[in-house]
């Protein structure tokens, strides 16, 4: 019994609170610098709140496209017509365009997920439409084979021109 009591008092001695100097007795310059550092870190965290993934409940993904198709940072990301995130950046990566975007954590993107850039408004605002497919979880960027760039007016006019030029107007008359 005495052995347990002696062990308990030895442990209690180790866990006793050490004397901590009050702030008034510390170096004021050091206390001021630490305070400024803490305030600066808090301000930076507040202004970059959207970029901190574990606080926002969003996960970052990326997709390769053959062309940017008018997509810009801060464009909407949608799944089945529901807004689930934002495009964070659009960069040229060799001959392809790398689009980085965020999606809510509760949206499951499988390993065969597809992406397409679509026109959102009559004025031509673009959005990123994600189609979740496959099993498991999406790892790495979505390859070009599973992405589609938008069909723009110049493309439509070009197709119309080639269709009209292929018509036999004599037979048509």
C-alpha positions in Angstrom: 0.0 0.0 0.0 2.9 2.4 0.8 4.3 1.7 -2.6 1.1 2.9 -4.3 1.0 6.0 -2.0 4.6 6.9 -2.8 4.0 6.5 -6.5 0.9 8.7 -6.4 2.8 11.5 -4.5 5.7 11.3 -6.9 3.3 11.6 -9.8 1.5 14.5 -8.1 4.9 16.3 -7.7 5.6 15.9 -11.4 2.2 17.2 -12.4 2.2 20.3 -10.2 1.9 23.6 -12.0 5.1 25.4 -12.5 5.3 29.1 -11.7 4.5 31.2 -14.7 5.7 34.7 -14.9 3.0 37.3 -15.3 3.1 39.3 -18.5 4.1 42.5 -16.7 7.4 40.8 -15.7 8.2 39.7 -19.2 10.1 41.5 -21.9 7.6 44.0 -23.4 9.2 43.9 -26.9 8.9 40.1 -27.0 5.3 40.2 -25.8 4.4 42.9 -28.3 6.0 41.0 -31.2 4.2 37.8 -30.3 0.9 39.7 -30.0 1.4 41.4 -33.4 2.2 37.9 -34.9 -1.0 36.4 -33.5 -3.1 39.4 -34.7 -1.5 39.2 -38.2 -2.2 35.4 -38.4 -5.8 35.9 -37.4 -6.3 38.7 -40.0 -4.7 36.5 -42.7 -7.0 33.6 -41.7 -10.1 35.7 -41.9 -9.3 37.1 -45.3 -8.3 33.8 -46.8 -11.1 31.8 -45.1 -12.3 30.5 -48.5 -8.9 29.0 -49.3 -8.6 26.9 -46.1 -10.1 23.5 -47.1 -10.7 22.0 -43.7 -12.7 25.1 -42.6 -14.8 25.5 -45.7 -16.0 21.9 -46.2 -14.8 21.9 -49.8 -12.3 19.6 -51.6 -10.0 20.7 -54.4 -10.0 19.0 -57.8 -8.7 19.7 -61.3 -9.5 18.8 -64.9 -7.7 19.1 -68.2 -9.4 20.7 -71.2 -8.3 21.1 -74.9 -9.3 24.8 -74.6 -10.5 27.2 -71.8 -13.8 27.9 -73.6 -14.4 31.1 -71.6 -14.2 29.6 -68.1 -12.7 32.0 -65.6 -11.7 31.9 -61.9 -14.8 32.2 -59.6 -17.1 30.6 -62.2 -19.8 28.4 -60.9 -19.3 24.6 -60.5 -22.5 22.6 -60.8 -23.6 19.0 -60.4 -27.1 18.2 -61.8 -27.8 21.9 -62.0 -27.0 22.5 -58.3 -24.2 24.9 -57.4 -21.6 22.9 -55.4 -18.4 25.0 -55.8 -16.2 27.5 -57.6 -13.5 27.5 -60.2 -10.3 28.6 -58.4 -7.8 28.9 -61.3 -7.4 28.4 -65.0 -3.8 27.8 -66.2 -2.1 26.8 -69.4 -0.2 23.5 -68.9 1.6 22.7 -72.2 -0.9 22.3 -74.9 -3.8 21.7 -72.4 -5.7 24.0 -70.0 -5.7 23.0 -66.3 -8.9 24.1 -64.5 -8.7 23.9 -60.7 -12.0 23.9 -58.8 -13.5 23.2 -55.4 -16.6 21.0 -54.7 -18.5 20.5 -51.5 -17.3 17.6 -49.4 -20.7 15.9 -49.4 -20.6 15.5 -53.2 -19.1 12.1 -54.2 -16.9 12.2 -57.3 -16.0 8.7 -58.6 -13.0 7.7 -60.5 -14.7 8.1 -63.9 -16.1 11.6 -63.3 -16.6 13.8 -66.3 -16.4 17.6 -66.7 -17.7 20.0 -69.3 -17.7 23.8 -69.8 -21.2 25.0 -70.5 -22.9 28.3 -71.2 -24.8 29.5 -68.1 -26.5 32.6 -69.4 -27.6 34.2 -72.7 -24.8 36.7 -72.4 -22.2 33.9 -72.6 -21.2 33.4 -68.9 -19.6 30.0 -68.6 -19.8 27.4 -65.8 -18.2 24.0 -65.1 -20.6 21.1 -65.1 -19.4 18.0 -63.3 -21.0 14.6 -63.9 -20.0 12.1 -61.1 -19.4 8.6 -62.4 -17.5 5.5 -61.3 -16.5 3.9 -58.1 -14.4 5.1 -55.2 -13.0 8.6 -55.1 -11.6 10.8 -57.8 -7.8 10.8 -57.7 -5.7 13.3 -59.7 -7.0 15.5 -62.5 -9.8 14.6 -64.8 -8.1 13.7 -68.2 -8.9 15.4 -71.5 -10.7 12.2 -72.7 -13.4 12.8 -70.1 -13.8 16.6 -70.6 -15.7 18.7 -73.2 -15.2 22.3 -74.1 -18.3 24.4 -75.0 -19.9 24.7 -78.4 -19.5 28.4 -79.2 -21.2 30.6 -81.8 -18.0 30.7 -84.0 -18.0 26.9 -84.0 -21.7 26.7 -84.9 -21.2 29.2 -87.7 -18.2 27.3 -89.1 -20.3 24.0 -89.1 -23.2 25.8 -90.8 -20.8 27.2 -93.5 -19.4 23.8 -94.2 -23.0 22.2 -94.3 -24.3 24.9 -96.6 -21.3 24.7 -98.9 -21.8 20.9 -99.2 -25.4 21.4 -100.4 -26.1 20.8 -104.1 -28.0 24.0 -104.9 -29.0 22.8 -108.4 -30.7 19.8 -107.0 -32.2 21.9 -104.2 -33.7 24.3 -106.7 
